[in-house]
Amino acid sequence: MESTSPFQTLPVELIYRMLDLLDAKDILFSFGHVCRRFYTIARNYNRLSIKFTYDSPIADIRQLCRVIKPENIVVLSLKDSLYRSKNNVIQLFLRCTFISQLTRLRSLMIGDVEEYDLQTIMHVLITTSTLTSLSLKMNKIKILTNDSIVLLSAMVAIPSL
């Protein structure tokens, strides 16, 4: 006779509140592997917070990018190294995720970004009206191109920001 843990009978809304306190890796690779119900809940959890930095293992980034649904990400934080390590986290994330699918993105934090990567991100996000918080830090002190200035102006003009 198989017994059911009381934890497995909790309402999804309550489980979501608990998942709000975990990072995406723990949700998808730990919590999601407890049982079938939790696997389904983890895959459909639509308030993911993703944080990648220059010291995040490339394997972790690729693994997460393979299993996450971009439309479930609400907070995204990408930070490269000011000194350009071998990992370019921002470019890696852009290669393995269609940024146009970040339809529920509310908060975006990008640190030490190269101008080209910034332009790539801004071209798509200008049309995203769900963004309520934006934090950008450029990699180097230099004069931005006119294209970047126009894109930045359009970003800060987003009504929800």
Phi, psi and omega in degrees: 000124183269130179260150180255129178292142177302331179297327181286347180259003179296147176295148181302322181301320179289321177297319177301321179298323178288320180295334177301340182267355183253158174274166186301321181297316179294321180297310187280326187252347176249294181302317183294347182255010180286313180200173182298319181299314181292327176299313180297316179298315181297318181291332182261356180299122190249031177227042182292141174243117184250131177225117175239135176236173182301338179260008174290133178299135180303321180300321178295318180297312180297319180297314179295317180298329179291327187256340182283151170262116184307328180291350178266359181272125177250335178232128180229125179233119179235126180224116175272173178273139176299332184261012175053076174290181181293338180267125170251093186300319183295313179295321178299314179298318180294329178288328186254005178221138173276108185298336178293343179274000179278062188284344180250009184298123180254324185229130180231124176237122180233125182241140178053050184269144173281152184301319180299315179296321178299316179298317179303314181292314185294324179306320182279316188285346178301326181273357181271108183273359182277348182291124179244347181217132181222128177227121182235140173224120181283154182293314186227156175278111178202165180282130179283153176288163178300321178302316180294320180296318178297316179295318178298320178298318178294323179296312183288346177274357178300124186303327184281348180283000000 
